Amino acid sequence: MVDRSIPVLEVQEVAFGYKQQALLYDVSLAIQAGEMVGLLGPNGSGKTTLLRLLSGVLQPHQGRILLEGRELRHWGRRKAAQRIAVVPQELHMPFAYTVAQMVGMGRTPFVSSFWGSGNSDDREIIQQAMREAGVDTLAERIFNELSGGERQRVTIAMALAQQPTILLLDEPTSHLDIKYQIETLELVQHLNRQRGMTVIAAMHDLNLASRYFSRLLLFQRGIVADATPAEVLEPGLLSRVYGIDVQVGILRGAEHLSVLPPSRDALPLKSNKPASRVHLIAGGGSGELVMRALADAHIPFSAGALNIGDSDHTLALRLAEDVITEQPYTPISASVLEQVRQRLQQVDLLILCPAAIGPGNLPLFQEALRAARHGLRVILVAAPLQTTCAPDAISDSHKEGVAQLLQLFAARDYTGGDGLRCLQQLMQAGAISVDSTAALLEETRKHIAYAFD
């Protein structure tokens, strides 16, 4: 019996990649029994990889996955398969199996061998699975001769024959026409409501996801958002993650959100937020408190360049107006650096967070120096911010204050001195330093060119 106080599935700080390409970074989430969860994100964001990790087909490079409070890898393949069933995107069979034979394969975790015929209970479970999936009338048909929608229902029936408590689906509506898309998701929703089955599905169609899943996880090689459809399907967030402008609203007479491309003839949607006039350079978690402080103060900002998978990148996708993105574990490229250069020409203020400086991101700080010499106001966050009121901006003219700053800067310089020299030159160019959120917000408001609420 499942302990309802323990998540049926829990992912703890999981990272995974193929060869040299990292796909998932520091993923943590808990799924309770009976939840209906949709996984969203562009191609290559890690949705299918997460499903394979949850099924036990792949093992995380770091972190743990727990099934009913016990590490998944300790369950063994057979015991795990008695609880977790997978419906792949497509299933191709090299032999002319009938529907009944296909569904019967779902009993494999419960029989002594693959070729075991099972007993009367197994045969009744197979019949029940076919009836529930609506394919009992197709029992003697050849699986490969069925339509796409019929094959998908047979695949779900095969999963039901496992009698799982968790159903994992990889894009269950892809390649299906609208009739079979609706029928498939109605069936999945029925299983969730009537059997209490936990459902986790990777979805491409945002509209179908918002209609059938009460909880959505938005991925970009890490969890960008985890909430209800109304919270996750936010136009700015979707635009940043998918790289295309969208409109989100409720169609007349409908109760669900609808995601639409922007109309060419329509006027741009009005936003209550002023245009971003602040840019942030961070990395490695150094920008977390800064971004949260700016967001809480309703100060729009852009951020970057940040590598995909960096914790600051994931948070910036949620909080920033725009994010300049670089590929994971790579130095800042010339094209991305040009994006940063153009952004710095558009803003009134640059905030440099206390990120470690290495050869990969040193060009960002050199670009900041170039902008400062051309008159851009720069704030240096001297150390991890205090959340309570601390001393105001440190006076750069005070020798002791300067010495302390240089010690802080030197401690995070991994360039052999180039990073420290760049920061010293920034101070000489007029950058000021702060070490509290109160001082940061005061200086930010002082130097940007619009009024705040």
C-alpha positions as CSV (number, residue, x, y, z in Angstrom):
1,M,0.0,0.0,0.0
2,V,1.4,3.4,-1.0
3,D,2.1,5.9,1.8
4,R,0.2,9.0,0.7
5,S,2.6,11.2,2.7
6,I,5.5,10.1,0.5
7,P,5.7,11.3,-3.1
8,V,5.1,8.5,-5.5
9,L,8.0,9.8,-7.6
10,E,10.7,12.1,-6.4
11,V,13.7,13.5,-8.4
12,Q,16.5,14.9,-6.3
13,E,19.2,17.1,-7.9
14,V,19.4,14.9,-11.0
15,A,21.8,15.7,-13.9
16,F,22.2,13.7,-17.1
17,G,23.8,13.9,-20.5
18,Y,24.7,11.9,-23.6
19,K,28.5,11.7,-24.2
20,Q,29.8,15.3,-24.1
21,Q,26.3,16.9,-24.3
22,A,24.6,17.6,-21.0
23,L,20.8,17.6,-21.1
24,L,19.4,17.9,-17.6
25,Y,20.9,20.0,-14.8
26,D,20.0,19.9,-11.1
27,V,16.4,18.8,-11.6
28,S,14.4,18.3,-8.5
29,L,10.7,17.7,-8.2
30,A,8.1,15.7,-6.3
31,I,5.0,14.1,-7.8
32,Q,2.2,12.9,-5.6
33,A,0.0,9.9,-6.3
34,G,-2.9,10.7,-8.5
35,E,-1.4,13.8,-10.1
36,M,-1.7,14.6,-13.8
37,V,1.5,16.3,-14.9
38,G,2.4,17.7,-18.4
39,L,6.0,18.2,-19.4
40,L,6.5,21.1,-21.8
41,G,9.5,22.5,-23.6
42,P,11.1,22.8,-27.1
43,N,12.8,20.0,-28.8
44,G,16.0,19.0,-27.0
45,S,14.9,20.5,-23.7
46,G,15.0,17.1,-21.9
47,K,11.4,16.0,-21.6
48,T,11.9,12.5,-23.1
49,T,15.2,12.1,-21.3
50,L,13.4,12.8,-18.0
51,L,10.7,10.2,-18.8
52,R,13.4,7.6,-19.5
53,L,15.1,8.4,-16.2
54,L,11.7,8.1,-14.4
55,S,11.2,4.7,-16.0
56,G,14.6,3.4,-15.0
57,V,15.8,2.9,-18.6
58,L,18.5,5.6,-18.0
59,Q,20.4,6.2,-14.8
60,P,21.2,9.7,-13.6
61,H,24.8,10.9,-13.7
62,Q,24.2,12.5,-10.4
63,G,21.3,12.8,-8.0
64,R,18.6,10.2,-7.1
65,I,15.2,9.2,-8.3
66,L,12.9,7.7,-5.7
67,L,9.9,5.5,-6.3
68,E,7.5,5.4,-3.3
69,G,10.4,6.7,-1.1
70,R,12.9,4.0,-2.3
71,E,15.7,4.6,-4.8
72,L,14.4,3.5,-8.2
73,R,17.6,1.5,-9.1
74,H,17.1,-0.7,-6.0
75,W,13.6,-1.9,-7.1
76,G,14.9,-4.0,-10.0
77,R,13.5,-3.9,-13.5
78,R,10.7,-6.3,-12.9
79,K,9.4,-4.7,-9.7
80,A,9.6,-1.2,-11.2
81,A,7.7,-2.3,-14.3
82,Q,4.9,-3.6,-12.1
83,R,4.4,0.0,-10.9
84,I,5.5,2.1,-13.9
85,A,4.3,1.7,-17.5
86,V,5.6,3.6,-20.5
87,V,3.7,4.6,-23.6
88,P,6.3,5.6,-26.2
89,Q,5.7,8.1,-29.0
90,E,5.6,5.4,-31.6
91,L,5.8,1.6,-31.4
92,H,7.0,-0.4,-34.4
93,M,6.8,-4.2,-34.4
94,P,8.8,-6.3,-36.8
95,F,6.3,-9.2,-36.6
96,A,2.6,-9.5,-37.4
97,Y,1.4,-9.6,-33.8
98,T,-2.3,-9.3,-33.1
99,V,-3.7,-6.7,-30.8
100,A,-4.4,-9.4,-28.2
101,Q,-0.8,-10.6,-28.4
102,M,0.5,-7.0,-28.1
103,V,-1.6,-6.2,-25.0
104,G,-0.6,-9.6,-23.5
105,M,3.0,-8.4,-23.5
106,G,2.0,-6.0,-20.8
107,R,1.9,-9.0,-18.4
108,T,5.6,-9.7,-19.0
109,P,6.7,-8.3,-15.6
110,F,4.3,-10.7,-13.8
111,V,5.1,-14.0,-15.6
112,S,8.2,-16.2,-15.1
113,S,9.5,-15.7,-18.6
114,F,8.9,-13.7,-21.7
115,W,7.2,-16.6,-23.4
116,G,5.1,-17.5,-20.4
117,S,1.4,-17.8,-21.3
118,G,0.1,-16.6,-17.9
119,N,-2.9,-17.9,-16.1
120,S,-6.7,-17.1,-16.2
121,D,-6.2,-14.0,-14.0
122,D,-3.6,-12.7,-16.6
123,R,-6.0,-13.4,-19.4
124,E,-8.9,-11.5,-17.6
125,I,-6.6,-8.6,-16.9
126,I,-5.7,-8.5,-20.7
127,Q,-9.3,-8.5,-21.6
128,Q,-10.1,-5.8,-19.1
129,A,-7.2,-3.6,-20.4
130,M,-8.5,-3.9,-24.0
131,R,-12.1,-3.1,-23.0
132,E,-11.0,0.0,-21.0
133,A,-8.8,1.2,-23.9
134,G,-11.7,0.5,-26.3
135,V,-9.7,-1.9,-28.5
136,D,-11.4,-5.2,-27.5
137,T,-13.2,-5.4,-30.9
138,L,-9.7,-5.2,-32.5
139,A,-8.3,-8.2,-30.6
140,E,-7.6,-10.3,-33.7
141,R,-6.5,-7.5,-36.0
142,I,-2.8,-7.2,-36.9
143,F,-1.2,-4.3,-34.9
144,N,0.9,-3.0,-37.8
145,E,-2.3,-2.7,-40.0
146,L,-4.1,-0.3,-37.6
147,S,-4.4,3.4,-37.9
148,G,-2.2,5.7,-35.8
149,G,-4.9,6.4,-33.3
150,E,-5.8,2.7,-32.9
151,R,-2.2,1.8,-32.4
152,Q,-1.9,4.4,-29.7
153,R,-4.9,3.0,-27.9
154,V,-3.4,-0.5,-28.2
155,T,-0.2,0.7,-26.7
156,I,-2.1,2.3,-23.8
157,A,-4.0,-1.0,-23.3
158,M,-0.6,-2.8,-23.2
159,A,0.5,-0.4,-20.5
160,L,-2.8,-1.0,-18.6
161,A,-2.1,-4.7,-18.6
162,Q,0.9,-4.0,-16.4
163,Q,-1.6,-2.6,-13.8
164,P,0.7,0.3,-13.1
165,T,0.2,3.0,-10.6
166,I,2.2,5.4,-12.8
167,L,1.7,6.0,-16.5
168,L,4.5,7.8,-18.5
169,L,3.6,9.0,-22.0
170,D,6.0,10.4,-24.5
171,E,4.1,12.9,-26.7
172,P,1.0,10.7,-26.9
173,T,-0.8,12.9,-29.4
174,S,2.0,13.4,-32.0
175,H,1.2,12.2,-35.5
176,L,-2.5,11.9,-34.6
177,D,-5.4,13.8,-36.2
178,I,-7.5,15.9,-33.9
179,K,-10.1,13.1,-33.3
180,Y,-7.5,10.6,-32.0
181,Q,-5.7,13.4,-30.0
182,I,-8.9,14.1,-28.1
183,E,-9.8,10.4,-27.7
184,T,-6.3,9.5,-26.4
185,L,-6.2,12.3,-23.8
186,E,-9.8,11.7,-22.8
187,L,-8.8,8.1,-22.1
188,V,-5.7,9.1,-20.1
189,Q,-7.8,11.6,-18.1
190,H,-10.4,8.8,-17.4
191,L,-7.6,6.5,-16.1
192,N,-6.4,9.3,-13.9
193,R,-9.8,10.1,-12.4
194,Q,-11.3,6.6,-12.2
195,R,-8.2,4.6,-11.3
196,G,-6.3,7.3,-9.5
197,M,-3.4,6.6,-11.8
198,T,-0.5,9.1,-11.7
199,V,0.0,10.4,-15.2
200,I,3.2,12.2,-16.5
201,A,3.2,13.1,-20.2
202,A,5.6,15.0,-22.4
203,M,3.5,17.3,-24.6
204,H,4.1,19.5,-27.6
205,D,0.7,21.0,-28.0
206,L,0.4,23.7,-25.4
207,N,-3.4,24.0,-25.8
208,L,-4.0,20.3,-25.2
209,A,-1.6,20.4,-22.2
210,S,-3.5,23.3,-20.6
211,R,-6.9,21.6,-21.2
212,Y,-6.0,18.1,-19.7
213,F,-3.2,18.7,-17.2
214,S,-3.6,20.5,-14.0
215,R,0.1,20.8,-13.4
216,L,2.6,21.8,-16.0
217,L,6.4,21.7,-15.9
218,L,8.2,23.9,-18.4
219,F,11.7,22.6,-19.3
220,Q,14.8,24.1,-20.8
221,R,17.3,21.5,-19.7
222,G,16.1,22.3,-16.2
223,I,12.8,23.2,-14.7
224,V,11.9,26.8,-15.6
225,A,8.4,26.8,-14.2
226,D,6.3,24.3,-12.2
227,A,2.7,25.4,-11.6
228,T,-0.8,25.5,-12.9
229,P,-1.5,26.2,-16.6
230,A,-2.4,29.8,-15.9
231,E,0.9,30.4,-14.2
232,V,3.1,28.5,-16.7
233,L,1.5,29.6,-19.9
234,E,2.6,33.2,-19.5
235,P,3.4,34.9,-22.8
236,G,6.7,36.4,-21.8
237,L,7.9,33.1,-20.3
238,L,6.8,31.1,-23.3
239,S,8.5,33.6,-25.7
240,R,11.8,33.3,-23.9
241,V,11.8,29.5,-23.7
242,Y,10.5,28.8,-27.2
243,G,12.1,31.8,-28.9
244,I,8.8,33.0,-30.5
245,D,6.2,35.5,-29.5
246,V,2.8,34.1,-28.6
247,Q,-0.5,35.4,-27.2
248,V,-2.3,33.7,-24.4
249,G,-5.9,34.2,-23.6
250,I,-9.3,32.7,-23.2
251,L,-11.3,32.3,-26.4
252,R,-14.9,33.4,-26.3
253,G,-17.1,30.8,-24.8
254,A,-14.2,28.7,-23.6
255,E,-13.0,28.0,-20.1
256,H,-9.4,27.0,-21.0
257,L,-6.4,29.0,-21.9
258,S,-5.5,29.2,-25.6
259,V,-2.0,29.8,-26.9
260,L,-1.9,31.6,-30.3
261,P,0.8,33.0,-32.6
262,P,0.6,36.8,-32.7
263,S,-1.6,38.2,-35.5
264,R,0.3,40.2,-38.2
265,D,-2.6,42.6,-38.3
266,A,-3.1,43.0,-34.6
267,L,-1.5,45.7,-32.6
268,P,1.2,44.6,-30.2
269,L,-0.3,43.5,-26.9
270,K,0.1,46.2,-24.3
271,S,2.1,45.4,-21.2
272,N,1.8,46.9,-17.8
273,K,5.6,46.6,-17.5
274,P,7.9,49.3,-18.7
275,A,10.7,48.4,-21.1
276,S,13.8,47.0,-19.4
277,R,16.5,49.6,-18.8
278,V,18.6,47.5,-16.5
279,H,20.9,44.7,-17.6
280,L,22.4,42.0,-15.3
281,I,25.5,39.9,-15.7
282,A,25.7,37.0,-13.3
283,G,26.3,33.2,-13.3
284,G,26.7,30.3,-10.9
285,G,23.9,31.4,-8.6
286,S,25.5,34.8,-8.0
287,G,22.5,36.7,-9.4
288,E,19.7,34.9,-7.5
289,L,19.1,37.5,-4.7
290,V,19.7,40.4,-7.2
291,M,17.1,39.1,-9.6
292,R,14.6,38.4,-6.9
293,A,15.1,41.8,-5.4
294,L,14.6,43.5,-8.7
295,A,11.5,41.5,-9.5
296,D,10.0,42.2,-6.1
297,A,10.6,45.9,-6.6
298,H,8.9,45.7,-10.1
299,I,12.1,46.8,-11.8
300,P,12.3,45.2,-15.3
301,F,15.7,43.8,-16.3
302,S,17.4,41.7,-18.9
303,A,20.2,39.2,-18.2
304,G,23.0,37.4,-19.8
305,A,24.9,36.0,-21.4
306,L,24.1,32.9,-19.3
307,N,24.8,29.3,-20.1
308,I,21.9,26.9,-20.4
309,G,21.7,24.9,-17.2
310,D,23.3,27.6,-15.0
311,S,20.9,28.1,-12.1
312,D,21.0,31.9,-12.8
313,H,19.8,31.1,-16.4
314,T,16.9,29.0,-15.2
315,L,15.8,31.8,-12.8
316,A,16.3,34.5,-15.3
317,L,14.0,32.7,-17.7
318,R,11.3,33.2,-15.1
319,L,12.0,36.7,-13.9
320,A,13.9,38.7,-16.6
321,E,12.2,40.5,-19.5
322,D,14.8,39.0,-21.8
323,V,17.7,36.5,-21.5
324,I,20.8,36.3,-23.7
325,T,21.6,32.6,-23.8
326,E,24.8,30.7,-24.5
327,Q,25.2,26.9,-24.9
328,P,26.1,24.9,-21.8
329,Y,29.7,24.5,-20.7
330,T,31.0,26.7,-23.5
331,P,32.9,30.0,-23.5
332,I,31.0,33.1,-24.6
333,S,30.9,33.1,-28.4
334,A,31.5,36.1,-30.6
335,S,27.8,36.2,-31.8
336,V,26.5,36.1,-28.2
337,L,29.0,38.7,-27.1
338,E,27.7,40.9,-29.9
339,Q,24.2,40.5,-28.5
340,V,25.5,41.6,-25.1
341,R,27.3,44.6,-26.7
342,Q,24.1,45.7,-28.4
343,R,22.1,45.3,-25.2
344,L,24.5,47.4,-23.2
345,Q,24.0,50.2,-25.7
346,Q,20.3,50.2,-25.0
347,V,20.2,50.2,-21.2
348,D,20.8,52.8,-18.6
349,L,22.4,50.6,-16.0
350,L,24.5,47.5,-15.7
351,I,24.6,45.3,-12.6
352,L,27.6,43.0,-12.3
353,C,26.9,40.2,-9.8
354,P,29.7,38.5,-7.9
355,A,30.2,35.6,-10.3
356,A,33.5,33.8,-10.5
357,I,35.5,35.1,-13.5
358,G,37.2,32.6,-15.7
359,P,38.5,32.6,-19.3
360,G,35.0,31.6,-20.6
361,N,33.2,34.6,-19.2
362,L,36.0,37.2,-19.0
363,P,34.8,38.8,-22.3
364,L,31.6,39.8,-20.6
365,F,33.4,41.8,-18.0
366,Q,35.7,43.3,-20.6
367,E,32.5,44.3,-22.5
368,A,31.2,45.8,-19.3
369,L,34.4,47.9,-19.0
370,R,34.0,49.1,-22.6
371,A,30.5,50.2,-21.9
372,A,31.5,51.9,-18.7
373,R,34.1,53.9,-20.5
374,H,31.4,55.0,-22.9
375,G,29.3,56.4,-20.1
376,L,27.1,53.4,-19.0
377,R,26.5,53.4,-15.2
378,V,27.8,50.2,-13.6
379,I,27.0,48.7,-10.2
380,L,29.3,46.1,-8.8
381,V,27.7,43.7,-6.3
382,A,30.7,43.3,-4.0
383,A,29.7,40.0,-2.3
384,P,26.6,37.9,-1.8
385,L,23.9,40.4,-0.8
386,Q,22.5,40.7,2.7
387,T,18.8,40.5,2.7
388,T,18.5,43.0,5.5
389,C,19.7,46.5,5.5
390,A,23.5,46.6,5.6
391,P,25.9,49.5,5.1
392,D,25.2,51.7,2.1
393,A,27.3,51.7,-1.0
394,I,31.0,51.2,-0.1
395,S,32.9,54.4,-0.7
396,D,35.5,53.8,-3.5
397,S,37.6,56.7,-2.2
398,H,38.1,55.1,1.2
399,K,41.4,53.1,1.1
400,E,40.2,50.4,3.5
401,G,37.0,50.0,1.5
402,V,38.9,49.7,-1.7
403,A,41.3,47.1,-0.2
404,Q,38.4,45.0,1.0
405,L,36.8,45.2,-2.4
406,L,40.0,44.1,-4.2
407,Q,40.3,41.1,-1.8
408,L,36.7,40.1,-2.7
409,F,37.3,40.5,-6.4
410,A,40.6,38.6,-6.3
411,A,39.0,35.6,-4.5
412,R,36.7,35.0,-7.5
413,D,39.3,35.7,-10.3
414,Y,40.5,32.5,-12.1
415,T,42.1,34.2,-15.0
416,G,45.6,34.8,-13.6
417,G,44.8,38.4,-12.8
418,D,43.0,39.6,-15.9
419,G,39.6,39.5,-14.2
420,L,40.8,41.5,-11.2
421,R,42.5,44.1,-13.4
422,C,39.2,44.4,-15.4
423,L,37.2,45.0,-12.1
424,Q,39.8,47.6,-10.9
425,Q,39.5,49.4,-14.2
426,L,35.7,49.3,-13.9
427,M,36.1,51.1,-10.5
428,Q,38.4,53.7,-12.1
429,A,35.8,54.2,-14.8
430,G,33.2,55.1,-12.1
431,A,31.5,51.9,-11.1
432,I,30.2,51.8,-7.6
433,S,29.8,48.8,-5.3
434,V,27.0,47.7,-3.0
435,D,26.7,44.9,-0.5
436,S,23.0,45.0,0.4
437,T,19.7,44.7,-1.4
438,A,18.7,48.1,0.1
439,A,21.7,49.8,-1.4
440,L,21.3,48.0,-4.7
441,L,17.7,49.1,-5.1
442,E,18.5,52.7,-4.0
443,E,21.3,53.0,-6.6
444,T,19.3,51.3,-9.3
445,R,16.3,53.6,-8.9
446,K,18.7,56.6,-8.8
447,H,20.3,55.8,-12.2
448,I,17.5,54.5,-14.4
449,A,15.4,56.8,-16.6
450,Y,11.8,56.0,-15.6
451,A,9.6,56.2,-12.6
452,F,8.5,53.2,-10.6
453,D,5.3,52.4,-8.8
